[in-house]
């Protein structure tokens, strides 16, 4: 049997990545989680500076790795984790733009579905739907953790957009009641569906009209979301 020497984007050896991976977009946020929440964390990847670490949280092995920006980047990293590293669960912990008037900066959102006009799911897997869904069981566990911790969380459909910048005059009306905008959940959920794995999305509001978090705050101030994801990970 040919020896496994990693993928073009990940140099980890088999067994170095846990069954559950927490994935922020920013690799520096992955580093922050590893250094501040995990015990005995060891780096398993730095290809393209997409940092990945495995350690333990309350005695349970957990990995954390960045996924970059946009559906294509998320799709590459999550597919490789599922397909080649035998990862079973991925929880995206990311930033988003809040759409509801009552939302505040740093509020937490639990994704119930991801809408997108992206061609990714159709091109990759011939999935024609414009909604992709997280795993029901994993999402329910995240919601239970939120309840146990007495945290407030918004639930609903998010828009996984292809464009961070766009011409407002050509934007199309969304066919669903969208509570937040982000750029990756649709790709993650499509990969999980195709490969028979579990995925979920947990987001923190980093900006809304007239208000936004600084880059430094985006990197380090999302502790509620991180703790919810890790507390859930140890129960999987």
C-alpha positions as CSV (number, residue, x, y, z in Angstrom):
1,X,0.0,0.0,0.0
2,X,1.3,3.4,-1.0
3,X,2.4,5.5,2.0
4,X,0.1,8.5,2.8
5,X,2.1,11.7,2.6
6,X,-0.6,14.2,3.1
7,X,-2.5,16.3,0.5
8,X,-1.4,19.3,-1.6
9,X,-2.8,21.5,1.2
10,X,-2.2,19.6,4.4
11,X,1.0,17.8,5.5
12,X,-0.5,16.0,8.6
13,X,0.0,12.3,8.9
14,X,-2.9,10.0,9.5
15,X,-3.8,10.0,13.2
16,X,-2.6,13.5,13.8
17,X,-6.1,15.1,13.3
18,X,-9.0,14.3,15.7
19,X,-12.4,13.1,14.6
20,X,-13.9,16.5,15.4
21,X,-12.4,19.7,13.9
22,X,-13.3,23.3,14.8
23,X,-12.8,25.5,11.8
24,X,-12.5,29.3,11.8
25,X,-11.8,31.1,8.6
26,X,-8.7,32.9,9.9
27,X,-5.7,30.7,10.6
28,X,-4.6,33.1,13.3
29,X,-7.9,32.5,15.1
30,X,-7.1,28.7,14.9
31,X,-3.8,29.5,16.5
32,X,-5.6,31.6,19.2
33,X,-8.0,28.7,20.0
34,X,-5.2,26.2,20.2
35,X,-3.1,28.4,22.5
36,X,-5.9,29.5,24.8
37,X,-8.4,26.6,24.9
38,X,-6.6,23.4,24.1
39,X,-4.1,21.5,26.2
40,X,-0.8,20.1,24.7
41,X,-1.7,21.5,21.3
42,X,0.6,20.5,18.5
43,X,0.7,22.0,15.0
44,X,0.0,19.6,12.3
45,X,-0.1,21.9,9.3
46,X,1.3,25.2,8.1
47,X,1.1,24.8,4.3
48,X,0.1,28.2,2.9
49,X,0.0,29.3,6.5
50,X,-3.3,27.6,6.9
51,X,-2.5,26.6,10.5
52,X,-3.9,23.4,12.1
53,X,-3.5,22.1,15.6
54,X,-4.6,19.0,17.6
55,X,-4.8,19.1,21.4
56,X,-7.3,18.1,24.1
57,X,-10.2,19.9,25.6
58,X,-11.3,18.5,28.9
59,X,-9.3,15.4,28.1
60,X,-10.9,14.8,24.7
61,X,-8.9,15.1,21.4
62,X,-10.0,18.0,19.3
63,X,-8.4,19.7,16.3
64,X,-8.7,23.2,15.0
65,X,-7.8,24.4,11.6
66,X,-8.4,27.5,9.4
67,X,-10.4,27.2,6.2
68,X,-9.8,30.6,4.5
69,X,-12.3,32.8,2.8
70,X,-15.1,31.7,0.5
71,X,-16.7,28.5,-0.6
72,X,-13.8,27.2,-2.8
73,X,-11.3,27.5,0.1
74,X,-13.7,25.9,2.6
75,X,-14.5,23.2,0.1
76,X,-10.9,22.2,-0.4
77,X,-9.9,22.0,3.3
78,X,-13.1,20.4,4.6
79,X,-13.2,17.8,1.8
80,X,-9.6,16.8,2.5
81,X,-10.3,16.5,6.2
82,X,-13.4,14.3,5.6
83,X,-12.0,12.2,2.8
84,X,-8.4,11.7,3.6
85,X,-8.1,12.3,7.3
86,X,-11.2,10.4,8.5
87,X,-12.7,13.4,10.2
88,X,-16.3,12.8,11.1
89,X,-17.4,16.2,12.4
90,X,-16.6,19.8,11.4
91,X,-18.0,22.8,13.2
92,X,-17.4,26.1,11.4
93,X,-16.9,29.0,13.9
94,X,-16.9,32.1,11.8
95,X,-17.8,35.7,11.5
96,X,-20.8,37.1,9.7
97,X,-22.8,40.2,8.9
98,X,-25.9,40.5,11.0
99,X,-29.2,41.3,9.1
100,X,-31.7,41.7,12.0
101,X,-32.2,45.1,13.5
102,X,-32.0,43.7,17.0
103,X,-28.7,41.9,16.5
104,X,-25.6,43.4,18.2
105,X,-21.9,43.0,17.5
106,X,-20.7,39.6,18.9
107,X,-24.1,38.0,19.1
108,X,-24.1,34.3,18.3
109,X,-25.9,32.6,15.4
110,X,-26.7,28.9,14.9
111,X,-27.1,28.1,11.2
112,X,-30.2,26.2,10.3
113,X,-29.6,26.3,6.5
114,X,-27.2,28.0,4.1
115,X,-28.5,29.7,0.9
116,X,-26.3,30.4,-2.0
117,X,-26.3,31.2,-5.7
118,X,-22.9,29.6,-6.0
119,X,-22.4,26.9,-8.7
120,X,-20.2,24.9,-6.3
121,X,-22.6,22.2,-5.2
122,X,-24.0,21.7,-8.7
123,X,-20.5,21.6,-10.4
124,X,-19.0,19.3,-7.8
125,X,-21.9,17.0,-6.9
126,X,-24.8,17.8,-9.3
127,X,-26.8,19.2,-6.3
128,X,-29.3,21.6,-7.8
129,X,-30.8,23.0,-4.5
130,X,-30.0,26.6,-3.4
131,X,-30.2,25.5,0.3
132,X,-27.7,23.2,2.0
133,X,-28.3,22.0,5.5
134,X,-26.1,21.2,8.5
135,X,-26.4,17.9,10.3
136,X,-29.5,17.9,12.5
137,X,-28.0,15.9,15.4
138,X,-24.9,18.0,15.6
139,X,-26.9,21.3,15.3
140,X,-29.2,20.1,18.1
141,X,-26.2,19.3,20.3
142,X,-24.9,22.8,19.8
143,X,-28.3,24.3,20.7
144,X,-28.4,22.1,23.8
145,X,-24.9,23.5,24.8
146,X,-26.1,27.0,24.3
147,X,-29.1,26.3,26.5
148,X,-27.0,24.7,29.2
149,X,-24.7,27.7,29.3
150,X,-27.5,30.2,29.4
151,X,-26.3,31.9,26.3
152,X,-28.5,33.8,23.8
153,X,-28.4,32.5,20.2
154,X,-30.2,33.5,17.0
155,X,-31.2,30.6,14.6
156,X,-32.1,30.8,10.9
157,X,-30.9,30.8,7.3
158,X,-27.7,32.5,6.3
159,X,-26.5,33.6,2.9
160,X,-23.2,32.1,1.8
161,X,-22.2,34.7,-0.8
162,X,-19.5,34.6,-3.4
163,X,-18.8,38.3,-3.2
164,X,-17.6,40.3,-0.3
165,X,-17.7,43.5,-2.5
166,X,-20.3,44.0,-5.1
167,X,-22.3,46.6,-7.0
168,X,-25.5,47.3,-5.0
169,X,-27.4,48.0,-8.2
170,X,-27.1,44.4,-9.4
171,X,-27.8,42.6,-6.2
172,X,-30.8,40.2,-6.5
173,X,-33.6,39.8,-4.0
174,X,-33.0,36.8,-1.8
175,X,-35.8,34.2,-1.8
176,X,-35.6,33.4,1.9
177,X,-35.7,35.3,5.2
178,X,-31.9,35.7,5.7
179,X,-30.6,36.5,9.2
180,X,-26.9,36.9,8.4
181,X,-24.4,36.9,5.5
182,X,-21.2,34.9,5.4
183,X,-19.2,33.0,2.7
184,X,-18.6,29.4,3.6
185,X,-21.3,27.3,5.2
186,X,-22.9,26.3,1.9
187,X,-19.7,24.6,0.7
188,X,-19.1,22.8,4.0
189,X,-22.6,21.5,4.2
190,X,-22.5,20.3,0.5
191,X,-19.2,18.4,1.2
192,X,-20.6,16.8,4.3
193,X,-23.7,15.7,2.5
194,X,-21.7,14.1,-0.4
195,X,-19.3,12.3,1.9
196,X,-21.8,11.2,4.6
197,X,-20.2,13.3,7.3
198,X,-21.5,15.8,9.9
199,X,-21.2,19.6,9.7
200,X,-22.6,22.6,11.6
201,X,-22.2,26.3,11.5
202,X,-21.8,28.6,14.5
203,X,-21.3,32.3,13.7
204,X,-20.6,35.5,15.5
205,X,-21.8,38.8,14.3
206,X,-18.8,40.9,13.4
207,X,-20.5,43.7,11.5
208,X,-23.9,45.2,10.8
209,X,-24.9,48.5,9.1
210,X,-23.0,51.3,10.8
211,X,-21.0,49.1,13.1
212,X,-18.2,46.6,12.8
213,X,-15.5,44.8,14.8
214,X,-11.9,45.5,14.2
215,X,-9.6,42.8,12.7
216,X,-8.1,42.2,16.2
217,X,-11.6,41.8,17.7
218,X,-12.6,39.4,15.0
219,X,-9.5,37.3,15.8
220,X,-9.8,37.1,19.5
221,X,-13.2,38.3,20.8
222,X,-15.4,35.3,19.7
223,X,-15.0,33.3,22.9
224,X,-18.7,32.5,23.5
225,X,-18.9,30.8,20.1
226,X,-15.6,29.0,20.6
227,X,-16.6,27.6,24.0
228,X,-20.0,26.5,22.7
229,X,-18.2,24.6,19.9
230,X,-15.6,23.0,22.2
231,X,-18.2,22.0,24.8
232,X,-20.2,20.3,22.1
233,X,-17.1,18.6,20.6
234,X,-16.3,16.8,23.8
235,X,-19.7,15.1,23.7
236,X,-19.3,13.7,20.2
